[in-house]
Structures are given as structure tokens and as C-alpha cells.
């Protein structure tokens, strides 16, 4: 196994991590921004007001994007396992 192959596997792993994390991170970012604007407009400084909507939003995003994320991960792991004979030989 050459260093290029190792770097390619590492790059693919990082790309997969970013693809899987992106929907949840974007959801948390958007909800946090909306709640922050609401808190600034109403001058309510309650910490749980920011936490609960993020929790609910991320739960809903897992329900919506979960099957896609699971299929993406299964495909990646299947490709990785199928490439083992070429990596050893």
C-alpha cells in the first residue's frame, strides 16, 4: 500500500464525515441564527431558548436526512471493504 493510497482513503473519510455532518451543522446554524435574532429583538436572554429549538431541529433533520445519511455511509463502507483485496495485493 503506497502513501498515495493511504492519503486517498483518508481524503475519502474526511469527505464522508463532512457530508454526514453538514445537514446537522447547517440546521443548528440556521436555528441558532434565527433564535439569536429573536432574542436580540425581544431582549430575552434565556439560554434554554436557544438549546431546545436546536435540539428539536436536529432531531427533525435526522428524521428527514437520516435514510440518506445511512445509505451514504453503507455505500462508503461497502466500497471500502470491496477495495481491501486491491489494497493488500
N, C-alpha and C positions, 0 to 999 in steps of 0.2 A: 504494500500500500504506500503510495507516494504522498508527499506532503500536499500536493495539489488536490488529491482525492480527499484527504482529511479536511482541508480548507473548504472544499466544495460541500462536504457533508455538514460542516459547521455553519456555513453560509445558509444552507437549506434549513437547518434547525432554527437559526435566528429569524429567517423569513417566516417560517411556520409560527414561531412564537409571536411575532408581530401581527400576523394575520389573525391569530386566535385571540389576541388581547385587544386588537383595535376596536371591535364593536363595543366591548365593555368600557374601555377607556374613553371613547368618544361619547358614549351615553353619560358617563359620570361627569365628563367635562361640560357637556351641554346643560345637564340638570344643575350642576354646580353654578354655572354662569347665570341661569335663569333665577335660581334661588338667591344668588348674591345680588342681582339687580332688584329683586323683590325686597330683600332685606334692606338694601340701601334706600329704596324708595319709601319704605314704611318705617325705617329706623328701628326695626326689630332685630335685636342681636341675640338670637337663640341658637345655640349650636345644634340642637336636635332637629331644628327646622331644616338644616342643610343635610343632615345624615339620613333621615327617614326617606325623603324623596329619591335620594341616590340609591338607597337600598332597594326600594320598590322598582325604580327604573332599571337597575341592573338585573333584578330578578325577571322582569318582563323581557329584557333583552336576551337573557339566557333562554327563556321560553321561545322567543322568536328565532334567534340565530343559533340556538343550541344544536338542532339537527345538522345545519350547515357546518358548524364548527366540528362536530363529531365526525361527519363524513370526511372533512378535510384532514383531520388527524388520522383517521383509519387509512385513508389513501396514502398519506405520508409514511406511516409505519409499514404498510404493505410494500410500498416501493423500496423502503429501506431494507426490509427483510429479504425481498427478492434480489437485491443487489449484493447480498452477502457472498454468494459464490464468485462473483466477478471481483470482489474486493480481496478475497483470500487467494484466488488464483493468479 
